[in-house]
C-alpha cells in the first residue's frame, strides 16, 4: 500500500470511509472499496474455455479491492452469446485456475459470477439446437447475438416444474467447479434479464405453479439456487446481483419496489456476504432514475455494492454519505487496468474503445497502458 493510499484510507478529517478504506467482506479484508464489475468481453475459445489472454487481463486488474469475473455459464444450456466462458467442464476449470493463480500472485481477490441466460439465447447456441428455456414461453424483444450474426429471438420453452431441481443442480455443480478453480467466492447473477431475473419479475414469469404468481413463489428458485451455492461455499463467500429497475432484455415488473425489497430482505436473512445492485434503469446509466439505495441496503442489512455509471466523485460521495460499502466500475476498468492507482493520484483515465469491447484479440483487452507506460492514451 502506498503512503498516499494509507493516508487516504483513514478517511481524512471527517473520519468517514472513502474508496481507499479497507473493508471486511466475509472472511476477507479488502484493501480498498473499488470493485471491478463483471464485464462480458466475448474472448473465450473453443468449448467456452477462457483464453490465455484472460490470464493477463485479470492479472493486470488485481489491485481492485475485488474482481468479479465476466458472467460465466453454469451449463451448456446457459449459453447466450458467442465466445463467453463457462464453468462446467474440466478444461474450463483448468483455464480459470490459471486466472485465479495470476490474480492471487498479485495479491488480489476474485469472485466468479455464475450465469444462466434463460430465454436470452438462440437455438444455434443451445445443445442440439434446442429452444432456450425460461419461466414462461414469452419471447423477448430484439435480436440474439449468434455466430451467424444477429438473429431474432425465439419464443423460449417454459420449464416444467420437475425440471427446476435440475437448474438448481447446474448452479451447485458450477459452484463446486469454481471452488476447484481457486476462486475466493462466487456471485449469483440474478440481474439484467437473465434466467433468475426472469423468474423474479412478473413481466416474464406467468407461471401458475410453486414458482410463479406471488413474489414468494417467484423468489423460490433464487432461494433454492442460493442455498445450493451456500452449501458449497458457505454463506460468507456468496453474494447475489440484482437489477430492480433495469429494462434490459425486455424486463418489467408491476411492483418493482415490493418485488426487490422482498428479495433483499430474504437474501439478507440468508446471511450472504454482499448484495450487488445495478441501480439504474438502463445498463449505460443514461436514465437518471435510480433505485432507493438507502432502502434496499437497509432491507438487505449487509455489505452493499453499488453499480451504475459511477465516476470517482460520485463513488466517493456514495461511500462517505450514501450507504454504499463498495462501488463496482465497468467501462473504467476496461480501459484502466490500474484504476485504483489512477484514482489515488487523480490521474487522467484512458478512454475506452467501444469497437473492441466484444470479441477480438489483445487489442482493447490487454494493451491499455498503465501509468508510467511508454505508451500514451487520450484522457477521458
Rosetta blueprint (number, residue, H / E / L):
1 X L
2 X L
3 X H
4 X H
5 X H
6 X H
7 X H
8 X H
9 X L
10 X L
11 X L
12 X H
13 X H
14 X H
15 X L
16 X L
17 X L
18 X L
19 X L
20 X L
21 X L
22 X L
23 X E
24 X E
25 X E
26 X L
27 X L
28 X E
29 X E
30 X E
31 X L
32 X L
33 X L
34 X E
35 X E
36 X E
37 X L
38 X L
39 X L
40 X L
41 X L
42 X L
43 X L
44 X L
45 X E
46 X H
47 X H
48 X H
49 X E
50 X L
51 X L
52 X H
53 X H
54 X H
55 X H
56 X H
57 X H
58 X H
59 X H
60 X H
61 X L
62 X L
63 X L
64 X L
65 X L
66 X E
67 X E
68 X E
69 X E
70 X E
71 X E
72 X E
73 X E
74 X L
75 X L
76 X H
77 X H
78 X H
79 X L
80 X L
81 X L
82 X L
83 X L
84 X L
85 X L
86 X E
87 X L
88 X L
89 X L
90 X H
91 X H
92 X H
93 X H
94 X H
95 X H
96 X H
97 X H
98 X H
99 X H
100 X H
101 X H
102 X H
103 X H
104 X H
105 X H
106 X L
107 X L
108 X L
109 X L
110 X E
111 X E
112 X E
113 X E
114 X E
115 X E
116 X L
117 X L
118 X L
119 X L
120 X L
121 X L
122 X L
123 X H
124 X H
125 X H
126 X L
127 X H
128 X H
129 X H
130 X L
131 X L
132 X L
133 X E
134 X E
135 X L
136 X L
137 X L
138 X L
139 X L
140 X L
141 X L
142 X L
143 X E
144 X E
145 X E
146 X E
147 X L
148 X L
149 X E
150 X E
151 X E
152 X E
153 X L
154 X L
155 X L
156 X L
157 X E
158 X E
159 X L
160 X L
161 X H
162 X H
163 X H
164 X H
165 X H
166 X H
167 X H
168 X H
169 X H
170 X H
171 X H
172 X H
173 X H
174 X H
175 X H
176 X H
177 X H
178 X H
179 X H
180 X H
181 X L
182 X L
183 X L
184 X L
185 X E
186 X E
187 X E
188 X E
189 X E
190 X L
191 X L
192 X L
193 X L
194 X L
195 X H
196 X H
197 X H
198 X H
199 X H
200 X H
201 X L
202 X L
203 X L
204 X L
205 X L
206 X L
207 X L
208 X L
209 X L
210 X L
211 X L
212 X L
213 X L
214 X L
215 X H
216 X H
217 X H
218 X H
219 X L
220 X H
221 X H
222 X H
223 X H
224 X H
225 X H
226 X H
227 X H
228 X H
229 X H
230 X H
231 X H
232 X H
233 X H
234 X L
235 X H
236 X H
237 X H
238 X E
239 X E
240 X E
241 X E
242 X E
243 X L
244 X L
245 X L
246 X L
247 X L
248 X L
249 X L
250 X L
251 X L
252 X L
253 X L
254 X L
255 X L
256 X H
257 X H
258 X H
259 X H
260 X H
261 X H
262 X H
263 X H
264 X H
265 X H
266 X H
267 X H
268 X H
269 X H
270 X L
271 X L
272 X L
273 X L
274 X E
275 X E
276 X E
277 X E
278 X E
279 X L
280 X E
281 X L
282 X L
283 X L
284 X L
285 X L
286 X L
287 X L
288 X L
289 X L
290 X E
291 X L
292 X L
293 X H
294 X H
295 X H
296 X H
297 X H
298 X H
299 X H
300 X H
301 X L
302 X L
303 X L
304 X E
305 X E
306 X E
307 X E
308 X L
309 X L
310 X L
311 X L
312 X H
313 X H
314 X H
315 X H
316 X H
317 X H
318 X H
319 X H
320 X H
321 X H
322 X L
323 X L
324 X L
325 X L
326 X E
327 X E
328 X E
329 X E
330 X L
331 X H
332 X H
333 X H
334 X H
335 X H
336 X L
337 X L
338 X L
339 X H
340 X H
341 X H
342 X H
343 X H
344 X H
345 X H
346 X L
347 X L
348 X L
349 X L
350 X E
351 X L
352 X L
353 X L
354 X H
355 X H
356 X H
357 X L
358 X L
359 X L
360 X L
361 X L
362 X L
363 X L
364 X L
365 X L
366 X L
367 X L
368 X L
369 X L
370 X L
371 X L
372 X L
373 X L
374 X L
375 X L
376 X L
377 X L
378 X L
379 X E
380 X L
